[in-house]
Amino acid sequence: MSAAASIEHASGKDRGDENFPVGSWLIRAGLRRHVHAYYAFARNADDIADHPDLAPAEKIARLDAMEAVLDGDDPTRSPSAARLRESLAETNVDPVHARELLVAFRQDATKTRYASWDELMRYCRYSAAPVGRYVLDLHGESRQSWPASDALCASLQVLNHLQDCAKDFDTLDRSYIPGDWLQAVGLGPDAVTAKATPPALRSVFDAMLKRTAELNAKAARLPGFVVARGLRVETAIIVGLARRLHRRLLREDPLAGRVKLRRNDAISAVLAGLPRLL
């Protein structure tokens, strides 16, 4: 890898591939580009961590390069980090929310198993919570909102892990399903290679969803903390989407096909969130 070459390797995914709106029209116009800059940084870092053909050491080197650009290194090495560096300087938002994401992505480069739910939640503290904290800080919101935001971000992360459990294992030999829960029912991480979810594995999925319901209950308080009207509505919509995806994963089989939100889910979440404009 040349020192002057970009280390980014885009997967082709963008904001439209997410389960939740990213910097939508609800966000104040002057702040949207900053949210998009943060998302682009996170997306590029995630693409590096999930690249199936890069060795762990190469992934970590590229993620280190992204952090170096945040610190002022050659911007051509990571255009998304350079763009975020400019954004952070303009908005005076703490770079910690970008650095903490890189902690999680470096972990993804080398760690493929999670021993327990608590260990998974520690991972979500770096892989998910910084996203919500960044957006709240960008809007100047009180940090009293952080616990509810952390819960929402962790919920979305776990729901995504359940959606992609088979693909993650197949392409990356990675499992976010708590190992102790699998062992308790006599299974290993490779249980997700089945064409349909067997009862024992379903019990583990349901245990994860039970804990996720608790996160969603805590997350439901988030809109009440948010002062900015557009962001308040957006957070209410995201809380609604998390609940709807949770219900779909309770009813549907993620091994039989990817469980995803549908148009009526989005419409229902928007309609339920709009009263938060008042």
C-alpha positions as protocol buffer text, in pm:
chain_id: "A"
residue {
  index: 1
  type: MET
  ca { x: 0 y: 0 z: 0 }
}
residue {
  index: 2
  type: SER
  ca { x: 153 y: 328 z: -112 }
}
residue {
  index: 3
  type: ALA
  ca { x: 175 y: 598 z: 153 }
}
residue {
  index: 4
  type: ALA
  ca { x: 6 y: 841 z: -87 }
}
residue {
  index: 5
  type: ALA
  ca { x: -271 y: 604 z: -199 }
}
residue {
  index: 6
  type: SER
  ca { x: -620 y: 604 z: -53 }
}
residue {
  index: 7
  type: ILE
  ca { x: -672 y: 315 z: 186 }
}
residue {
  index: 8
  type: GLU
  ca { x: -1050 y: 321 z: 148 }
}
residue {
  index: 9
  type: HIS
  ca { x: -1236 y: 40 z: -24 }
}
residue {
  index: 10
  type: ALA
  ca { x: -1604 y: 119 z: -65 }
}
residue {
  index: 11
  type: SER
  ca { x: -1849 y: -172 z: -57 }
}
residue {
  index: 12
  type: GLY
  ca { x: -2114 y: 19 z: -249 }
}
residue {
  index: 13
  type: LYS
  ca { x: -2347 y: 41 z: 52 }
}
residue {
  index: 14
  type: ASP
  ca { x: -2483 y: 385 z: 135 }
}
residue {
  index: 15
  type: ARG
  ca { x: -2730 y: 554 z: 367 }
}
residue {
  index: 16
  type: GLY
  ca { x: -3022 y: 394 z: 183 }
}
residue {
  index: 17
  type: ASP
  ca { x: -2907 y: 47 z: 291 }
}
residue {
  index: 18
  type: GLU
  ca { x: -2953 y: 119 z: 661 }
}
residue {
  index: 19
  type: ASN
  ca { x: -3248 y: 22 z: 880 }
}
residue {
  index: 20
  type: PHE
  ca { x: -3288 y: 383 z: 992 }
}
residue {
  index: 21
  type: PRO
  ca { x: -3275 y: 733 z: 838 }
}
residue {
  index: 22
  type: VAL
  ca { x: -2930 y: 893 z: 823 }
}
residue {
  index: 23
  type: GLY
  ca { x: -2926 y: 1272 z: 816 }
}
residue {
  index: 24
  type: SER
  ca { x: -3277 y: 1289 z: 667 }
}
residue {
  index: 25
  type: TRP
  ca { x: -3466 y: 1607 z: 576 }
}
residue {
  index: 26
  type: LEU
  ca { x: -3579 y: 1623 z: 938 }
}
residue {
  index: 27
  type: ILE
  ca { x: -3228 y: 1724 z: 1041 }
}
residue {
  index: 28
  type: ARG
  ca { x: -3162 y: 2098 z: 1022 }
}
residue {
  index: 29
  type: ALA
  ca { x: -3029 y: 2177 z: 675 }
}
residue {
  index: 30
  type: GLY
  ca { x: -2702 y: 2325 z: 798 }
}
residue {
  index: 31
  type: LEU
  ca { x: -2619 y: 2009 z: 993 }
}
residue {
  index: 32
  type: ARG
  ca { x: -2709 y: 1741 z: 739 }
}
residue {
  index: 33
  type: ARG
  ca { x: -2377 y: 1752 z: 556 }
}
residue {
  index: 34
  type: HIS
  ca { x: -2197 y: 1700 z: 885 }
}
residue {
  index: 35
  type: VAL
  ca { x: -2408 y: 1394 z: 966 }
}
residue {
  index: 36
  type: HIS
  ca { x: -2334 y: 1264 z: 616 }
}
residue {
  index: 37
  type: ALA
  ca { x: -1961 y: 1323 z: 667 }
}
residue {
  index: 38
  type: TYR
  ca { x: -1968 y: 1120 z: 989 }
}
residue {
  index: 39
  type: TYR
  ca { x: -2166 y: 845 z: 820 }
}
residue {
  index: 40
  type: ALA
  ca { x: -1923 y: 829 z: 525 }
}
residue {
  index: 41
  type: PHE
  ca { x: -1633 y: 792 z: 769 }
}
residue {
  index: 42
  type: ALA
  ca { x: -1813 y: 514 z: 957 }
}
residue {
  index: 43
  type: ARG
  ca { x: -1916 y: 340 z: 634 }
}
residue {
  index: 44
  type: ASN
  ca { x: -1561 y: 337 z: 497 }
}
residue {
  index: 45
  type: ALA
  ca { x: -1417 y: 211 z: 824 }
}
residue {
  index: 46
  type: ASP
  ca { x: -1682 y: -62 z: 839 }
}
residue {
  index: 47
  type: ASP
  ca { x: -1607 y: -164 z: 480 }
}
residue {
  index: 48
  type: ILE
  ca { x: -1241 y: -207 z: 570 }
}
residue {
  index: 49
  type: ALA
  ca { x: -1320 y: -413 z: 880 }
}
residue {
  index: 50
  type: ASP
  ca { x: -1559 y: -635 z: 685 }
}
residue {
  index: 51
  type: HIS
  ca { x: -1348 y: -678 z: 371 }
}
residue {
  index: 52
  type: PRO
  ca { x: -1325 y: -1055 z: 316 }
}
residue {
  index: 53
  type: ASP
  ca { x: -993 y: -1041 z: 128 }
}
residue {
  index: 54
  type: LEU
  ca { x: -788 y: -822 z: 362 }
}
residue {
  index: 55
  type: ALA
  ca { x: -571 y: -978 z: 632 }
}
residue {
  index: 56
  type: PRO
  ca { x: -637 y: -859 z: 989 }
}
residue {
  index: 57
  type: ALA
  ca { x: -307 y: -671 z: 1004 }
}
residue {
  index: 58
  type: GLU
  ca { x: -388 y: -488 z: 681 }
}
residue {
  index: 59
  type: LYS
  ca { x: -732 y: -394 z: 809 }
}
residue {
  index: 60
  type: ILE
  ca { x: -584 y: -251 z: 1127 }
}
residue {
  index: 61
  type: ALA
  ca { x: -318 y: -61 z: 931 }
}
residue {
  index: 62
  type: ARG
  ca { x: -587 y: 99 z: 716 }
}
residue {
  index: 63
  type: LEU
  ca { x: -799 y: 189 z: 1018 }
}
residue {
  index: 64
  type: ASP
  ca { x: -490 y: 338 z: 1183 }
}
residue {
  index: 65
  type: ALA
  ca { x: -437 y: 542 z: 866 }
}
residue {
  index: 66
  type: MET
  ca { x: -792 y: 677 z: 891 }
}
residue {
  index: 67
  type: GLU
  ca { x: -724 y: 790 z: 1247 }
}
residue {
  index: 68
  type: ALA
  ca { x: -396 y: 948 z: 1137 }
}
residue {
  index: 69
  type: VAL
  ca { x: -583 y: 1153 z: 877 }
}
residue {
  index: 70
  type: LEU
  ca { x: -825 y: 1265 z: 1148 }
}
residue {
  index: 71
  type: ASP
  ca { x: -513 y: 1387 z: 1331 }
}
residue {
  index: 72
  type: GLY
  ca { x: -386 y: 1583 z: 1029 }
}
residue {
  index: 73
  type: ASP
  ca { x: -208 y: 1328 z: 807 }
}
residue {
  index: 74
  type: ASP
  ca { x: -217 y: 1336 z: 426 }
}
residue {
  index: 75
  type: PRO
  ca { x: -588 y: 1373 z: 337 }
}
residue {
  index: 76
  type: THR
  ca { x: -551 y: 1171 z: 16 }
}
residue {
  index: 77
  type: ARG
  ca { x: -497 y: 857 z: 221 }
}
residue {
  index: 78
  type: SER
  ca { x: -855 y: 868 z: 351 }
}
residue {
  index: 79
  type: PRO
  ca { x: -1088 y: 1120 z: 187 }
}
residue {
  index: 80
  type: SER
  ca { x: -1374 y: 1038 z: 425 }
}
residue {
  index: 81
  type: ALA
  ca { x: -1153 y: 1095 z: 731 }
}
residue {
  index: 82
  type: ALA
  ca { x: -1029 y: 1422 z: 581 }
}
residue {
  index: 83
  type: ARG
  ca { x: -1384 y: 1536 z: 520 }
}
residue {
  index: 84
  type: LEU
  ca { x: -1484 y: 1447 z: 875 }
}
residue {
  index: 85
  type: ARG
  ca { x: -1176 y: 1626 z: 1013 }
}
residue {
  index: 86
  type: GLU
  ca { x: -1291 y: 1945 z: 840 }
}
residue {
  index: 87
  type: SER
  ca { x: -1646 y: 1892 z: 967 }
}
residue {
  index: 88
  type: LEU
  ca { x: -1534 y: 1840 z: 1326 }
}
residue {
  index: 89
  type: ALA
  ca { x: -1319 y: 2152 z: 1312 }
}
residue {
  index: 90
  type: GLU
  ca { x: -1614 y: 2353 z: 1180 }
}
residue {
  index: 91
  type: THR
  ca { x: -1867 y: 2222 z: 1432 }
}
residue {
  index: 92
  type: ASN
  ca { x: -1632 y: 2184 z: 1729 }
}
residue {
  index: 93
  type: VAL
  ca { x: -1769 y: 1835 z: 1799 }
}
residue {
  index: 94
  type: ASP
  ca { x: -1532 y: 1609 z: 1992 }
}
residue {
  index: 95
  type: PRO
  ca { x: -1344 y: 1365 z: 1763 }
}
residue {
  index: 96
  type: VAL
  ca { x: -1386 y: 1096 z: 2031 }
}
residue {
  index: 97
  type: HIS
  ca { x: -1705 y: 979 z: 1860 }
}
residue {
  index: 98
  type: ALA
  ca { x: -1504 y: 892 z: 1548 }
}
residue {
  index: 99
  type: ARG
  ca { x: -1210 y: 745 z: 1736 }
}
residue {
  index: 100
  type: GLU
  ca { x: -1435 y: 515 z: 1939 }
}
residue {
  index: 101
  type: LEU
  ca { x: -1584 y: 369 z: 1621 }
}
residue {
  index: 102
  type: LEU
  ca { x: -1233 y: 276 z: 1512 }
}
residue {
  index: 103
  type: VAL
  ca { x: -1188 y: 85 z: 1840 }
}
residue {
  index: 104
  type: ALA
  ca { x: -1480 y: -138 z: 1739 }
}
residue {
  index: 105
  type: PHE
  ca { x: -1367 y: -180 z: 1379 }
}
residue {
  index: 106
  type: ARG
  ca { x: -1016 y: -279 z: 1488 }
}
residue {
  index: 107
  type: GLN
  ca { x: -1181 y: -534 z: 1715 }
}
residue {
  index: 108
  type: ASP
  ca { x: -1382 y: -665 z: 1420 }
}
residue {
  index: 109
  type: ALA
  ca { x: -1055 y: -721 z: 1235 }
}
residue {
  index: 110
  type: THR
  ca { x: -936 y: -976 z: 1490 }
}
residue {
  index: 111
  type: LYS
  ca { x: -1225 y: -1087 z: 1711 }
}
residue {
  index: 112
  type: THR
  ca { x: -1481 y: -1328 z: 1569 }
}
residue {
  index: 113
  type: ARG
  ca { x: -1665 y: -1459 z: 1877 }
}
residue {
  index: 114
  type: TYR
  ca { x: -1848 y: -1308 z: 2175 }
}
residue {
  index: 115
  type: ALA
  ca { x: -1861 y: -1511 z: 2493 }
}
residue {
  index: 116
  type: SER
  ca { x: -2163 y: -1347 z: 2654 }
}
residue {
  index: 117
  type: TRP
  ca { x: -2432 y: -1081 z: 2621 }
}
residue {
  index: 118
  type: ASP
  ca { x: -2228 y: -850 z: 2846 }
}
residue {
  index: 119
  type: GLU
  ca { x: -1929 y: -885 z: 2614 }
}
residue {
  index: 120
  type: LEU
  ca { x: -2152 y: -804 z: 2317 }
}
residue {
  index: 121
  type: MET
  ca { x: -2282 y: -493 z: 2495 }
}
residue {
  index: 122
  type: ARG
  ca { x: -1924 y: -378 z: 2558 }
}
residue {
  index: 123
  type: TYR
  ca { x: -1865 y: -410 z: 2185 }
}
residue {
  index: 124
  type: CYS
  ca { x: -2182 y: -208 z: 2112 }
}
residue {
  index: 125
  type: ARG
  ca { x: -2051 y: 68 z: 2338 }
}
residue {
  index: 126
  type: TYR
  ca { x: -1788 y: 135 z: 2069 }
}
residue {
  index: 127
  type: SER
  ca { x: -1955 y: 5 z: 1753 }
}
residue {
  index: 128
  type: ALA
  ca { x: -2294 y: 173 z: 1799 }
}
residue {
  index: 129
  type: ALA
  ca { x: -2317 y: 422 z: 2086 }
}
residue {
  index: 130
  type: PRO
  ca { x: -2074 y: 676 z: 1934 }
}
residue {
  index: 131
  type: VAL
  ca { x: -2311 y: 729 z: 1640 }
}
residue {
  index: 132
  type: GLY
  ca { x: -2597 y: 851 z: 1856 }
}
residue {
  index: 133
  type: ARG
  ca { x: -2367 y: 1049 z: 2082 }
}
residue {
  index: 134
  type: TYR
  ca { x: -2214 y: 1226 z: 1782 }
}
residue {
  index: 135
  type: VAL
  ca { x: -2552 y: 1332 z: 1644 }
}
residue {
  index: 136
  type: LEU
  ca { x: -2667 y: 1453 z: 1985 }
}
residue {
  index: 137
  type: ASP
  ca { x: -2347 y: 1651 z: 2041 }
}
residue {
  index: 138
  type: LEU
  ca { x: -2373 y: 1799 z: 1691 }
}
residue {
  index: 139
  type: HIS
  ca { x: -2715 y: 1937 z: 1788 }
}
residue {
  index: 140
  type: GLY
  ca { x: -2595 y: 2061 z: 2126 }
}
residue {
  index: 141
  type: GLU
  ca { x: -2826 y: 1825 z: 2314 }
}
residue {
  index: 142
  type: SER
  ca { x: -2787 y: 1743 z: 2681 }
}
residue {
  index: 143
  type: ARG
  ca { x: -2573 y: 1445 z: 2765 }
}
residue {
  index: 144
  type: GLN
  ca { x: -2859 y: 1327 z: 2986 }
}
residue {
  index: 145
  type: SER
  ca { x: -2987 y: 1183 z: 2656 }
}
residue {
  index: 146
  type: TRP
  ca { x: -2688 y: 952 z: 2620 }
}
residue {
  index: 147
  type: PRO
  ca { x: -2812 y: 646 z: 2815 }
}
residue {
  index: 148
  type: ALA
  ca { x: -3134 y: 628 z: 2611 }
}
residue {
  index: 149
  type: SER
  ca { x: -2941 y: 690 z: 2290 }
}
residue {
  index: 150
  type: ASP
  ca { x: -2688 y: 419 z: 2379 }
}
residue {
  index: 151
  type: ALA
  ca { x: -2976 y: 175 z: 2435 }
}
residue {
  index: 152
  type: LEU
  ca { x: -3129 y: 259 z: 2096 }
}
residue {
  index: 153
  type: CYS
  ca { x: -2798 y: 223 z: 1915 }
}
residue {
  index: 154
  type: ALA
  ca { x: -2725 y: -110 z: 2087 }
}
residue {
  index: 155
  type: SER
  ca { x: -3071 y: -236 z: 1994 }
}
residue {
  index: 156
  type: LEU
  ca { x: -3020 y: -147 z: 1629 }
}
residue {
  index: 157
  type: GLN
  ca { x: -2680 y: -316 z: 1634 }
}
residue {
  index: 158
  type: VAL
  ca { x: -2811 y: -642 z: 1781 }
}
residue {
  index: 159
  type: LEU
  ca { x: -3107 y: -647 z: 1543 }
}
residue {
  index: 160
  type: ASN
  ca { x: -2865 y: -606 z: 1253 }
}
residue {
  index: 161
  type: HIS
  ca { x: -2649 y: -888 z: 1389 }
}
residue {
  index: 162
  type: LEU
  ca { x: -2956 y: -1114 z: 1392 }
}
residue {
  index: 163
  type: GLN
  ca { x: -3052 y: -1009 z: 1040 }
}
residue {
  index: 164
  type: ASP
  ca { x: -2704 y: -1091 z: 909 }
}
residue {
  index: 165
  type: CYS
  ca { x: -2600 y: -1378 z: 1137 }
}
residue {
  index: 166
  type: ALA
  ca { x: -2575 y: -1635 z: 857 }
}
residue {
  index: 167
  type: LYS
  ca { x: -2393 y: -1401 z: 618 }
}
residue {
  index: 168
  type: ASP
  ca { x: -2147 y: -1284 z: 884 }
}
residue {
  index: 169
  type: PHE
  ca { x: -2056 y: -1643 z: 966 }
}
residue {
  index: 170
  type: ASP
  ca { x: -2033 y: -1748 z: 604 }
}
residue {
  index: 171
  type: THR
  ca { x: -1824 y: -1459 z: 471 }
}
residue {
  index: 172
  type: LEU
  ca { x: -1625 y: -1351 z: 778 }
}
residue {
  index: 173
  type: ASP
  ca { x: -1637 y: -1649 z: 1018 }
}
residue {
  index: 174
  type: ARG
  ca { x: -1782 y: -1397 z: 1263 }
}
residue {
  index: 175
  type: SER
  ca { x: -2053 y: -1461 z: 1521 }
}
residue {
  index: 176
  type: TYR
  ca { x: -2210 y: -1203 z: 1751 }
}
residue {
  index: 177
  type: ILE
  ca { x: -2441 y: -1459 z: 1914 }
}
residue {
  index: 178
  type: PRO
  ca { x: -2344 y: -1498 z: 2283 }
}
residue {
  index: 179
  type: GLY
  ca { x: -2137 y: -1815 z: 2307 }
}
residue {
  index: 180
  type: ASP
  ca { x: -2254 y: -1911 z: 2655 }
}
residue {
  index: 181
  type: TRP
  ca { x: -2618 y: -1908 z: 2540 }
}
residue {
  index: 182
  type: LEU
  ca { x: -2531 y: -2128 z: 2244 }
}
residue {
  index: 183
  type: GLN
  ca { x: -2337 y: -2370 z: 2464 }
}
residue {
  index: 184
  type: ALA
  ca { x: -2629 y: -2391 z: 2707 }
}
residue {
  index: 185
  type: VAL
  ca { x: -2845 y: -2546 z: 2433 }
}
residue {
  index: 186
  type: GLY
  ca { x: -2566 y: -2763 z: 2292 }
}
residue {
  index: 187
  type: LEU
  ca { x: -2487 y: -2552 z: 1987 }
}
residue {
  index: 188
  type: GLY
  ca { x: -2189 y: -2373 z: 1838 }
}
residue {
  index: 189
  type: PRO
  ca { x: -2162 y: -2065 z: 1615 }
}
residue {
  index: 190
  type: ASP
  ca { x: -2197 y: -2283 z: 1304 }
}
residue {
  index: 191
  type: ALA
  ca { x: -2565 y: -2347 z: 1395 }
}
residue {
  index: 192
  type: VAL
  ca { x: -2652 y: -2049 z: 1173 }
}
residue {
  index: 193
  type: THR
  ca { x: -2553 y: -2247 z: 862 }
}
residue {
  index: 194
  type: ALA
  ca { x: -2885 y: -2434 z: 875 }
}
residue {
  index: 195
  type: LYS
  ca { x: -3144 y: -2351 z: 611 }
}
residue {
  index: 196
  type: ALA
  ca { x: -3405 y: -2287 z: 880 }
}
residue {
  index: 197
  type: THR
  ca { x: -3367 y: -2204 z: 1248 }
}
residue {
  index: 198
  type: PRO
  ca { x: -3388 y: -2516 z: 1468 }
}
residue {
  index: 199
  type: PRO
  ca { x: -3580 y: -2485 z: 1798 }
}
residue {
  index: 200
  type: ALA
  ca { x: -3268 y: -2470 z: 2016 }
}
residue {
  index: 201
  type: LEU
  ca { x: -3121 y: -2185 z: 1814 }
}
residue {
  index: 202
  type: ARG
  ca { x: -3459 y: -2013 z: 1806 }
}
residue {
  index: 203
  type: SER
  ca { x: -3453 y: -2008 z: 2185 }
}
residue {
  index: 204
  type: VAL
  ca { x: -3119 y: -1824 z: 2172 }
}
residue {
  index: 205
  type: PHE
  ca { x: -3251 y: -1574 z: 1918 }
}
residue {
  index: 206
  type: ASP
  ca { x: -3554 y: -1518 z: 2141 }
}
residue {
  index: 207
  type: ALA
  ca { x: -3329 y: -1459 z: 2443 }
}
residue {
  index: 208
  type: MET
  ca { x: -3139 y: -1196 z: 2245 }
}
residue {
  index: 209
  type: LEU
  ca { x: -3466 y: -1038 z: 2137 }
}
residue {
  index: 210
  type: LYS
  ca { x: -3590 y: -1032 z: 2498 }
}
residue {
  index: 211
  type: ARG
  ca { x: -3283 y: -832 z: 2598 }
}
residue {
  index: 212
  type: THR
  ca { x: -3329 y: -612 z: 2293 }
}
residue {
  index: 213
  type: ALA
  ca { x: -3687 y: -538 z: 2398 }
}
residue {
  index: 214
  type: GLU
  ca { x: -3543 y: -408 z: 2726 }
}
residue {
  index: 215
  type: LEU
  ca { x: -3308 y: -183 z: 2528 }
}
residue {
  index: 216
  type: ASN
  ca { x: -3602 y: -58 z: 2322 }
}
residue {
  index: 217
  type: ALA
  ca { x: -3798 y: 23 z: 2637 }
}
residue {
  index: 218
  type: LYS
  ca { x: -3508 y: 236 z: 2760 }
}
residue {
  index: 219
  type: ALA
  ca { x: -3465 y: 392 z: 2415 }
}
residue {
  index: 220
  type: ALA
  ca { x: -3829 y: 502 z: 2410 }
}
residue {
  index: 221
  type: ARG
  ca { x: -3734 y: 783 z: 2649 }
}
residue {
  index: 222
  type: LEU
  ca { x: -3489 y: 936 z: 2403 }
}
residue {
  index: 223
  type: PRO
  ca { x: -3724 y: 1170 z: 2209 }
}
residue {
  index: 224
  type: GLY
  ca { x: -3832 y: 1324 z: 2538 }
}
residue {
  index: 225
  type: PHE
  ca { x: -3475 y: 1444 z: 2601 }
}
residue {
  index: 226
  type: VAL
  ca { x: -3424 y: 1598 z: 2256 }
}
residue {
  index: 227
  type: VAL
  ca { x: -3483 y: 1972 z: 2215 }
}
residue {
  index: 228
  type: ALA
  ca { x: -3424 y: 2008 z: 1838 }
}
residue {
  index: 229
  type: ARG
  ca { x: -3764 y: 1938 z: 1682 }
}
residue {
  index: 230
  type: GLY
  ca { x: -3642 y: 1767 z: 1365 }
}
residue {
  index: 231
  type: LEU
  ca { x: -3402 y: 1543 z: 1555 }
}
residue {
  index: 232
  type: ARG
  ca { x: -3674 y: 1468 z: 1810 }
}
residue {
  index: 233
  type: VAL
  ca { x: -3899 y: 1341 z: 1531 }
}
residue {
  index: 234
  type: GLU
  ca { x: -3617 y: 1146 z: 1369 }
}
residue {
  index: 235
  type: THR
  ca { x: -3529 y: 973 z: 1696 }
}
residue {
  index: 236
  type: ALA
  ca { x: -3896 y: 887 z: 1753 }
}
residue {
  index: 237
  type: ILE
  ca { x: -3912 y: 735 z: 1404 }
}
residue {
  index: 238
  type: ILE
  ca { x: -3595 y: 532 z: 1465 }
}
residue {
  index: 239
  type: VAL
  ca { x: -3734 y: 404 z: 1797 }
}
residue {
  index: 240
  type: GLY
  ca { x: -4045 y: 295 z: 1607 }
}
residue {
  index: 241
  type: LEU
  ca { x: -3840 y: 124 z: 1337 }
}
residue {
  index: 242
  type: ALA
  ca { x: -3639 y: -64 z: 1599 }
}
residue {
  index: 243
  type: ARG
  ca { x: -3960 y: -193 z: 1757 }
}
residue {
  index: 244
  type: ARG
  ca { x: -4102 y: -299 z: 1421 }
}
residue {
  index: 245
  type: LEU
  ca { x: -3784 y: -480 z: 1318 }
}
residue {
  index: 246
  type: HIS
  ca { x: -3782 y: -648 z: 1660 }
}
residue {
  index: 247
  type: ARG
  ca { x: -4136 y: -775 z: 1600 }
}
residue {
  index: 248
  type: ARG
  ca { x: -4045 y: -906 z: 1255 }
}
residue {
  index: 249
  type: LEU
  ca { x: -3747 y: -1096 z: 1395 }
}
residue {
  index: 250
  type: LEU
  ca { x: -3971 y: -1251 z: 1660 }
}
residue {
  index: 251
  type: ARG
  ca { x: -4207 y: -1378 z: 1389 }
}
residue {
  index: 252
  type: GLU
  ca { x: -3977 y: -1450 z: 1097 }
}
residue {
  index: 253
  type: ASP
  ca { x: -3674 y: -1675 z: 1043 }
}
residue {
  index: 254
  type: PRO
  ca { x: -3344 y: -1496 z: 969 }
}
residue {
  index: 255
  type: LEU
  ca { x: -3189 y: -1820 z: 839 }
}
residue {
  index: 256
  type: ALA
  ca { x: -3466 y: -1875 z: 583 }
}
residue {
  index: 257
  type: GLY
  ca { x: -3413 y: -1529 z: 434 }
}
residue {
  index: 258
  type: ARG
  ca { x: -3310 y: -1182 z: 542 }
}
residue {
  index: 259
  type: VAL
  ca { x: -3571 y: -1033 z: 772 }
}
residue {
  index: 260
  type: LYS
  ca { x: -3611 y: -666 z: 688 }
}
residue {
  index: 261
  type: LEU
  ca { x: -3836 y: -369 z: 733 }
}
residue {
  index: 262
  type: ARG
  ca { x: -4103 y: -307 z: 474 }
}
residue {
  index: 263
  type: ARG
  ca { x: -4262 y: 4 z: 334 }
}
residue {
  index: 264
  type: ASN
  ca { x: -4559 y: -16 z: 570 }
}
residue {
  index: 265
  type: ASP
  ca { x: -4317 y: -33 z: 865 }
}
residue {
  index: 266
  type: ALA
  ca { x: -4155 y: 292 z: 755 }
}
residue {
  index: 267
  type: ILE
  ca { x: -4490 y: 462 z: 699 }
}
residue {
  index: 268
  type: SER
  ca { x: -4620 y: 353 z: 1038 }
}
residue {
  index: 269
  type: ALA
  ca { x: -4303 y: 471 z: 1213 }
}
residue {
  index: 270
  type: VAL
  ca { x: -4318 y: 811 z: 1043 }
}
residue {
  index: 271
  type: LEU
  ca { x: -4685 y: 863 z: 1128 }
}
residue {
  index: 272
  type: ALA
  ca { x: -4619 y: 765 z: 1490 }
}
residue {
  index: 273
  type: GLY
  ca { x: -4320 y: 1001 z: 1510 }
}
residue {
  index: 274
  type: LEU
  ca { x: -4470 y: 1313 z: 1353 }
}
residue {
  index: 275
  type: PRO
  ca { x: -4657 y: 1426 z: 1667 }
}
residue {
  index: 276
  type: ARG
  ca { x: -4312 y: 1487 z: 1819 }
}
residue {
  index: 277
  type: LEU
  ca { x: -4291 y: 1800 z: 1601 }
}
residue {
  index: 278
  type: LEU
  ca { x: -4527 y: 1968 z: 1846 }
}
